[in-house]
Amino acid sequence: MVNRPAARPVREGPLTVAELVQQGRLAGVRMSGASGRDAEVRSVRIVDRTSVLDTLEPHTAVVLTGRVAAAGWTVEMALRKAWEHAAACVVVTGGTGRPGSEGALAERLGVPLLVIDEDALDAAVRIASAVARPDAGRTALVAQAARALADTEPHAGRVLSALHAVLPATTVALIGPTGELLAGRRAALSAPGGALTVRVEVPDGAGGSLGALVSRSGSRVVGWEETVRDVLRLAVAPLTAWCAVRRLDDERTGHRAALLLRRLLEADAGAVDGDEPGQDTAGTGSGENEQAEAAALGWPSRGPLVGYALRPVAGWDGPDPGPALRAVWGSVGPGGPLVAYGRCWVAWQSVAPVEGVDPLEAATRQLADALTAAAPYLPVAGGVAGTAASLSALGPVLTDACAAAGVAAAGEPGSVVRGDRMGAAQLLSAVPAEMLRGPAEVVLAPLLAADRDGTLLRTLAVVLDAGAAPTAAAEVLGVHRNTVAARLERIRALGFDPDDASQRLALHLACRVLLRDRGAAS
């Protein structure tokens, strides 16, 4: 037996003026006197003589025709009579209604004046149909939205445009997981007090979240919230499809870029003495083809070149971060392409040489700023290396940057390590952890047995990083110097002395290996 979701109860009750406007039943309608928009519409009265105005019933939509609609003073009379008899609204065609004085009177009286761009008698028929079947109008609006979205190309901007076309007096925005605007109108994100807001989550088609559709409407009539929610739900499928298409295109582009970079570096590495970098030694010209493709993609090629490498921090178990990294890099990165390269994503940038200025220092600051901006999206660390004289010499620079990123990834998100300032850590990043884990556990066995929360291991590592200086280690650990001294006493009691030169290297390497495995390096 198939379990079907329970049907949402049909909203019962008379149509309101606001719904009459919002459902798009009247062509080009403009409303004055919006304070009366929640008035119920129970009947329609066509008025072609002023004498009829004295016989109006409450909750009536008064449709003016003929001479009554021809002059401004008769429209104002109709508004006053509608107020006296508690009519719902007054409807007049745009060719005869002058929204200046008539609109001002409608605002003072709180009687909606609907100025339309169609024949008054046709409008009366439409209103009567809507009054007879209130829910039919709501269903028709949802159906109109479905048709509009079906005819819309899966694209975030076009989908949002379709939503705005079918949802009168409503602003809609597509926001990302952290609240950033992806498409639509920013006004939907700053709803004033009393505004109706609706939120519908949008999956990305790969088990994650693309974000959410958020709408803001000045109307709070009964049933409008559910109508808006139903329409927004119709947009979820095309937005998810758009996300999937973009992801597929991005993956294809990423694979092509990674292949090109690998071919380019292999071609240059294979050049023999006397060959020009990028020249195919077999005479096929393939190296020149790679150089031409790189130039066509706008890849930096003129040295000096600084290399960057990005890598998720240790413990990351989310989906492939490549698409998100490329998107974030395009907006906050220092520059250059971002290409998959081994276990990292690399980029490079031409820098102008300045006498007395270290280009890696500026590059490190730029990368740190970029990773800080990327932190809300992905927990990433990075490495910087360089410089390379040309694109043909970029391979070793990228290798160094990846090694630095591997060291940085064992630390906190946003960490940046320079490739020329690593020492033993650089060697460790190039060695598979499983080769050193066993020996490291043997070396530190007494400490590991006594260290329940990892405090002693981290303290020992930081002290060794700081050259056995307790004060410097205390600053890194964020504790008092006496706390570090007390921990060192416990560590020495277990047989480990960071001041002993014969132990220091083995202890330092063992701490690095184990902290890297735990994803909490010093």
matplotlib code that plots the C-alpha trace (Angstrom):
import matplotlib.pyplot as plt

x = [0.0, 1.4, 1.3, 0.2, 0.8, -2.2, -3.8, -3.5, -6.9, -8.6, -8.7, -12.4, -13.9, -14.8, -12.3, -10.5, -9.6, -5.9, -6.4, -8.4, -5.4, -2.7, -4.2, -3.8, -7.5, -7.6, -5.4, -2.8, -4.5, -3.2, -4.6, -5.1, -6.5, -4.5, -5.5, -8.8, -7.3, -8.4, -12.1, -14.1, -15.7, -19.0, -20.8, -20.3, -22.4, -22.2, -23.0, -23.8, -26.0, -25.2, -28.6, -27.5, -24.8, -27.5, -28.5, -25.1, -24.7, -21.8, -18.9, -19.7, -17.1, -18.5, -17.6, -18.1, -19.2, -20.7, -21.1, -20.4, -16.9, -16.4, -15.7, -13.5, -16.2, -18.5, -15.6, -15.1, -18.9, -18.7, -15.8, -17.8, -21.0, -18.9, -17.5, -21.0, -22.4, -19.3, -18.6, -15.4, -13.9, -14.4, -13.2, -12.7, -10.8, -7.5, -8.7, -11.2, -9.8, -7.4, -5.4, -4.4, -7.4, -9.4, -6.5, -5.9, -9.6, -9.4, -6.4, -8.3, -11.4, -9.6, -11.7, -9.6, -9.8, -8.7, -7.7, -7.6, -6.4, -9.4, -13.1, -15.1, -17.8, -15.1, -13.6, -17.0, -17.4, -13.9, -14.6, -18.0, -16.3, -13.6, -16.2, -18.2, -15.2, -12.5, -10.2, -10.4, -8.5, -5.8, -5.6, -5.4, -2.5, -0.5, -1.3, -0.2, 3.1, 3.5, 3.1, 5.5, 8.2, 7.7, 8.5, 11.5, 15.0, 16.6, 18.6, 18.4, 17.9, 15.1, 13.4, 13.3, 12.0, 9.2, 8.3, 8.1, 5.9, 3.2, 3.4, 2.1, 3.4, 5.9, 9.7, 11.7, 15.4, 17.5, 20.0, 23.0, 23.5, 25.1, 22.5, 24.3, 22.2, 22.5, 19.7, 16.5, 15.9, 17.8, 14.6, 13.3, 16.1, 15.2, 11.5, 10.1, 8.0, 4.6, 5.7, 4.8, 7.9, 8.0, 11.0, 11.4, 14.6, 16.2, 18.4, 21.4, 20.6, 23.7, 22.5, 23.4, 21.7, 21.8, 20.1, 16.6, 13.9, 12.8, 9.9, 8.5, 5.0, 3.1, -0.1, -1.1, -4.5, -5.7, -4.4, -1.8, 1.1, 0.1, -0.4, 3.1, 4.6, 3.0, 4.4, 7.9, 7.8, 7.2, 10.5, 12.5, 12.8, 14.1, 16.6, 17.9, 18.2, 20.0, 22.4, 23.0, 23.7, 26.1, 27.9, 28.3, 29.6, 32.0, 33.2, 33.9, 35.7, 37.7, 38.7, 39.8, 41.8, 43.5, 44.4, 45.8, 47.9, 49.3, 50.1, 51.7, 54.0, 54.8, 55.7, 58.0, 59.5, 60.3, 62.3, 65.9, 68.9, 68.8, 65.1, 62.9, 60.4, 57.0, 58.5, 57.6, 60.8, 59.0, 58.1, 54.3, 54.0, 51.9, 53.9, 53.1, 49.4, 49.4, 51.0, 48.4, 45.5, 46.8, 47.1, 43.6, 42.3, 44.1, 46.4, 49.3, 52.5, 54.9, 57.2, 57.9, 55.0, 53.8, 52.1, 49.1, 47.7, 44.4, 43.3, 40.4, 41.6, 42.1, 38.9, 36.9, 34.3, 32.0, 31.4, 33.9, 34.9, 36.2, 33.1, 32.7, 36.4, 36.4, 33.3, 34.8, 38.2, 36.7, 35.2, 37.8, 41.0, 44.2, 43.9, 44.7, 42.9, 42.1, 42.9, 42.8, 46.4, 46.8, 45.1, 45.1, 43.7, 46.4, 46.6, 49.4, 49.7, 52.2, 53.8, 55.6, 59.1, 59.8, 63.3, 63.5, 60.0, 59.4, 56.7, 55.8, 55.0, 52.4, 51.1, 50.7, 48.7, 46.4, 45.8, 45.1, 42.5, 40.9, 40.7, 39.2, 36.5, 36.0, 35.7, 31.8, 31.7, 34.6, 37.2, 40.3, 44.0, 46.6, 50.2, 52.3, 55.5, 57.7, 58.7, 58.9, 60.6, 58.0, 55.1, 57.5, 59.2, 56.0, 56.0, 58.4, 56.7, 53.3, 54.8, 56.2, 52.9, 51.0, 53.5, 53.0, 49.2, 49.4, 51.1, 48.6, 45.7, 46.6, 45.9, 43.0, 40.8, 42.4, 46.0, 48.6, 52.1, 55.0, 56.8, 60.2, 59.5, 58.6, 61.7, 60.8, 57.1, 57.7, 59.3, 56.5, 53.8, 55.5, 55.5, 52.4, 51.2, 50.7, 54.5, 55.3, 52.3, 53.4, 57.0, 55.6, 53.2, 56.1, 58.2, 55.5, 53.8, 54.2, 52.9, 50.0, 49.0, 48.9, 47.5, 43.7, 42.6, 45.7, 46.8, 50.3, 50.9, 49.9, 51.9, 55.1, 54.6, 54.2, 57.2, 59.4, 58.1, 59.0, 62.5, 61.7, 60.7, 57.8, 56.7, 56.4, 54.6, 52.1, 51.2, 50.5, 48.5, 46.6, 47.5, 49.6, 53.4, 53.0, 50.5, 53.0, 55.7, 53.5, 52.7, 56.4, 57.1, 54.6, 56.1, 59.6, 58.4, 57.2, 60.8, 60.6, 62.9, 62.5, 65.8, 67.7, 69.2, 69.3, 65.5, 64.4, 64.2, 62.5, 60.0, 59.3, 58.6, 56.5, 54.3, 53.9, 52.8, 50.2, 48.8, 48.5, 46.5, 44.2, 43.7, 44.7, 48.3, 50.0]
y = [0.0, 3.4, 6.1, 9.3, 12.7, 14.3, 16.9, 20.5, 21.7, 24.0, 27.6, 28.5, 32.0, 34.9, 36.5, 39.7, 42.8, 41.9, 38.4, 39.9, 42.0, 39.4, 36.6, 38.6, 38.5, 42.1, 43.4, 46.0, 46.7, 49.6, 50.0, 53.1, 53.0, 49.9, 50.1, 48.5, 45.7, 43.0, 43.8, 40.8, 40.8, 38.9, 40.4, 42.6, 45.6, 47.3, 51.0, 53.2, 55.8, 57.8, 56.9, 53.3, 54.3, 54.8, 51.1, 49.6, 46.5, 45.8, 43.8, 44.8, 45.4, 48.5, 48.5, 52.0, 52.2, 54.8, 58.4, 57.5, 56.5, 59.4, 62.2, 62.6, 64.0, 61.0, 58.6, 60.5, 60.3, 56.5, 56.3, 58.2, 56.1, 53.0, 54.2, 54.9, 51.5, 49.5, 48.4, 46.4, 48.5, 50.7, 49.6, 52.0, 51.7, 53.5, 55.7, 57.5, 57.2, 59.9, 58.5, 61.9, 63.3, 60.0, 58.1, 60.6, 60.3, 56.5, 56.7, 59.0, 56.8, 53.5, 52.3, 50.5, 52.1, 49.6, 51.3, 48.6, 48.4, 46.5, 46.9, 47.5, 44.9, 42.3, 43.0, 42.7, 39.2, 38.2, 39.5, 37.7, 34.5, 34.9, 35.7, 32.6, 30.4, 32.0, 28.9, 28.7, 32.0, 30.7, 27.5, 29.4, 31.5, 28.4, 26.8, 30.0, 29.8, 26.2, 27.1, 30.0, 27.9, 25.1, 27.5, 29.0, 27.8, 26.3, 29.3, 31.0, 34.5, 33.5, 31.4, 34.3, 36.6, 34.1, 34.1, 37.9, 37.9, 35.6, 36.9, 40.4, 42.7, 40.1, 40.1, 36.9, 36.1, 32.9, 32.8, 30.5, 28.3, 31.2, 33.8, 35.4, 36.6, 34.3, 35.7, 37.8, 41.0, 42.0, 43.7, 40.2, 39.8, 42.9, 42.5, 45.3, 44.5, 43.2, 41.9, 38.4, 36.2, 32.7, 30.5, 27.3, 25.2, 24.3, 21.1, 21.0, 17.6, 16.0, 15.5, 19.1, 22.4, 25.0, 27.5, 28.7, 30.8, 33.7, 36.0, 39.1, 40.4, 43.4, 41.4, 39.2, 38.2, 34.7, 32.1, 34.2, 32.7, 29.2, 30.4, 31.9, 28.8, 26.6, 28.8, 28.8, 25.0, 24.8, 26.6, 24.1, 21.5, 23.9, 25.5, 22.1, 21.2, 24.4, 23.6, 20.1, 21.4, 24.0, 21.4, 19.1, 22.0, 23.0, 19.4, 19.1, 22.4, 21.4, 18.1, 19.8, 22.3, 19.7, 17.6, 20.6, 21.6, 18.1, 17.9, 21.3, 20.4, 17.0, 18.5, 21.1, 18.5, 16.3, 18.9, 17.9, 20.2, 22.5, 22.3, 25.3, 24.9, 23.9, 22.7, 19.1, 17.1, 14.5, 17.2, 17.0, 20.4, 19.1, 21.3, 24.4, 23.3, 23.2, 26.7, 28.0, 26.5, 28.0, 31.4, 31.1, 30.4, 33.5, 31.5, 33.7, 32.7, 35.6, 35.4, 35.8, 33.5, 32.8, 29.5, 28.9, 25.6, 25.0, 22.0, 21.2, 20.9, 17.5, 15.7, 17.2, 14.6, 16.7, 16.4, 17.2, 20.8, 21.6, 23.4, 25.5, 26.3, 27.5, 29.6, 31.2, 31.6, 33.5, 36.1, 36.4, 34.8, 36.8, 35.8, 33.2, 30.0, 27.3, 23.8, 20.4, 19.1, 15.9, 16.3, 20.1, 22.8, 25.1, 28.6, 30.9, 34.6, 36.9, 39.4, 42.5, 42.4, 45.2, 45.8, 45.0, 43.5, 39.8, 38.7, 35.6, 37.9, 39.8, 36.6, 35.0, 37.9, 37.8, 34.1, 34.4, 37.1, 35.0, 31.9, 34.0, 35.1, 31.5, 30.2, 30.4, 28.1, 25.7, 25.0, 25.4, 25.9, 26.9, 27.0, 29.6, 29.0, 30.6, 32.2, 30.6, 32.4, 31.2, 28.8, 26.1, 26.3, 26.2, 22.5, 22.6, 25.7, 24.0, 20.9, 23.1, 25.0, 21.6, 20.5, 23.7, 23.3, 19.8, 21.1, 24.0, 21.6, 19.9, 23.2, 25.5, 26.7, 29.7, 28.7, 29.6, 28.1, 29.3, 26.6, 28.1, 28.1, 24.5, 22.4, 19.0, 19.6, 19.7, 16.3, 14.8, 16.2, 14.2, 10.9, 8.8, 9.0, 5.2, 4.7, 6.8, 6.3, 3.1, 4.3, 7.6, 5.7, 3.6, 6.6, 8.4, 5.4, 6.5, 10.0, 8.8, 6.4, 9.3, 11.9, 11.4, 14.6, 15.2, 18.3, 16.9, 15.9, 19.3, 21.1, 19.1, 19.8, 23.5, 23.7, 22.0, 24.3, 27.2, 26.0, 24.8, 28.3, 28.1, 31.7, 31.5, 28.2, 29.7, 32.4, 29.9, 27.7, 30.6, 29.7, 31.1, 30.4, 28.6, 26.2, 25.3, 24.8, 22.5, 20.4, 20.2, 18.8, 16.0, 15.4, 15.2, 12.8, 10.5, 10.4, 13.1, 16.1, 18.7, 20.2, 16.9, 17.2, 13.5, 13.2, 16.4, 15.4, 12.1, 13.7, 16.6, 14.2, 11.8, 14.7, 16.1, 12.7, 12.0, 15.5, 15.4, 12.2, 13.8, 16.9, 19.2, 20.2, 22.8]
z = [0.0, -1.0, 1.6, 0.0, 1.7, 3.2, 0.9, 2.2, 3.2, 0.7, 2.0, 2.4, 2.7, 0.4, -2.0, -0.8, -2.8, -2.3, -3.7, -6.6, -7.4, -6.6, -8.7, -11.9, -12.8, -13.9, -16.7, -15.6, -12.3, -10.1, -6.6, -4.5, -1.0, -0.1, 3.5, 2.5, 0.6, 3.1, 2.5, 1.3, -2.1, -2.1, -5.2, -8.2, -9.2, -12.6, -12.2, -15.3, -13.5, -10.4, -8.9, -8.6, -6.1, -3.4, -3.6, -3.1, -0.8, 1.6, 0.2, -3.4, -6.1, -7.8, -11.5, -13.1, -16.8, -19.1, -17.9, -14.2, -15.3, -17.6, -15.2, -12.2, -9.9, -10.6, -9.7, -6.5, -5.8, -6.3, -3.8, -1.2, -1.7, -1.5, 1.8, 3.1, 2.1, 3.1, -0.5, -1.1, -3.9, -6.9, -10.4, -13.3, -16.6, -17.0, -19.8, -17.6, -14.1, -13.1, -10.1, -8.9, -7.0, -7.2, -5.8, -3.0, -2.0, -2.0, 0.3, 2.7, 2.8, 2.8, -0.1, -2.8, -6.2, -8.9, -12.2, -15.0, -18.6, -20.0, -20.7, -17.6, -18.5, -19.2, -15.8, -14.1, -15.6, -14.4, -10.9, -10.7, -11.8, -9.1, -6.4, -7.3, -7.0, -4.8, -4.7, -8.5, -8.7, -6.3, -8.3, -11.5, -10.3, -9.3, -12.7, -14.4, -12.4, -13.4, -17.1, -16.9, -15.1, -17.6, -20.5, -18.7, -19.4, -16.2, -15.1, -11.7, -13.1, -15.5, -12.9, -10.5, -13.3, -13.9, -10.2, -10.1, -13.2, -11.6, -8.0, -7.8, -5.1, -4.0, -4.2, -4.3, -3.9, -4.1, -1.3, -0.7, 2.4, 4.3, 3.3, 0.3, -2.6, -5.6, -7.8, -7.5, -5.6, -2.5, -1.2, -0.3, 2.3, 4.2, 5.0, 7.2, 10.3, 9.4, 5.9, 5.0, 4.4, 3.0, 2.8, 0.7, 0.8, -2.5, -2.7, -5.0, -6.5, -4.9, -1.4, -0.3, -0.2, -3.0, -0.6, -0.3, -2.0, 0.2, -0.6, 0.9, 0.4, 1.8, 1.8, 4.8, 3.5, 4.5, 2.1, 0.3, 2.3, 1.1, -2.4, -2.5, -0.9, -3.5, -6.3, -4.8, -4.5, -8.2, -8.8, -6.8, -9.6, -12.3, -9.8, -8.8, -12.5, -13.2, -10.3, -11.7, -15.2, -13.8, -11.7, -14.8, -16.9, -14.1, -13.7, -17.4, -17.5, -14.4, -15.9, -19.1, -17.2, -15.0, -18.1, -19.9, -16.9, -16.6, -20.3, -20.2, -17.2, -18.6, -22.0, -20.4, -18.0, -21.0, -22.9, -23.3, -23.3, -26.2, -26.6, -26.0, -23.2, -24.6, -27.9, -28.9, -29.3, -31.5, -34.1, -33.6, -32.1, -29.1, -26.6, -28.7, -28.7, -24.9, -24.7, -27.2, -25.2, -22.0, -23.6, -25.0, -21.5, -20.2, -17.9, -16.6, -18.3, -17.9, -14.9, -12.1, -11.1, -7.6, -7.0, -4.7, -3.5, -1.6, 0.3, 2.7, 6.3, 7.9, 8.7, 5.8, 4.8, 2.6, -1.1, -3.8, -2.9, -6.4, -7.7, -4.6, -4.5, -8.1, -7.5, -4.4, -5.9, -8.8, -6.4, -3.6, -4.9, -5.6, -9.3, -11.9, -12.6, -10.0, -11.3, -9.7, -9.1, -7.2, -3.8, -4.1, -6.2, -7.5, -9.0, -10.1, -10.7, -12.3, -9.9, -10.7, -9.2, -6.8, -5.4, -1.7, -1.6, -1.0, -3.5, -1.3, 1.7, -0.3, -1.8, 1.6, 2.9, -0.2, 0.1, 3.9, 3.1, 0.4, 2.7, 5.5, 3.0, 1.9, 5.5, 5.6, 2.6, 3.0, 5.7, 3.5, 4.2, 1.6, 0.6, -1.2, -3.2, -5.8, -7.8, -11.3, -14.1, -16.6, -17.1, -18.2, -14.7, -12.8, -11.9, -8.9, -7.6, -7.6, -5.9, -3.2, -2.8, -2.5, 0.2, 2.1, 1.8, 3.1, 6.2, 6.6, 6.2, 9.4, 11.2, 11.4, 8.4, 6.8, 7.7, 5.1, 5.0, 2.8, 0.9, 1.9, 5.6, 6.5, 7.2, 8.7, 8.2, 4.4, 4.5, 6.5, 4.1, 1.3, 3.2, 3.5, 7.1, 7.4, 7.0, 10.0, 12.2, 13.8, 14.7, 16.0, 18.3, 19.6, 20.3, 22.2, 23.8, 27.5, 26.7, 24.7, 27.5, 30.0, 27.6, 27.6, 25.8, 23.6, 25.7, 26.4, 22.8, 21.4, 24.1, 23.3, 19.6, 20.1, 22.5, 19.9, 17.2, 19.4, 20.0, 23.6, 24.6, 27.1, 26.7, 22.9, 23.3, 25.8, 23.3, 20.6, 22.9, 24.5, 28.0, 30.8, 30.8, 34.2, 32.6, 29.9, 32.6, 34.5, 31.5, 30.6, 34.1, 33.4, 30.0, 31.4, 34.1, 31.4, 30.0, 27.3, 27.4, 24.6, 25.6, 24.9, 21.4, 21.0, 21.5, 19.9, 16.2, 16.8, 19.2, 16.8, 13.8, 15.9, 17.2, 13.7, 12.3, 15.1, 15.0, 11.3, 11.5, 14.1, 12.1, 14.9, 14.2, 16.2]

ax = plt.figure().add_subplot(projection="3d")
ax.plot(x, y, z, "-o")
ax.set_aspect("equal")
plt.show()
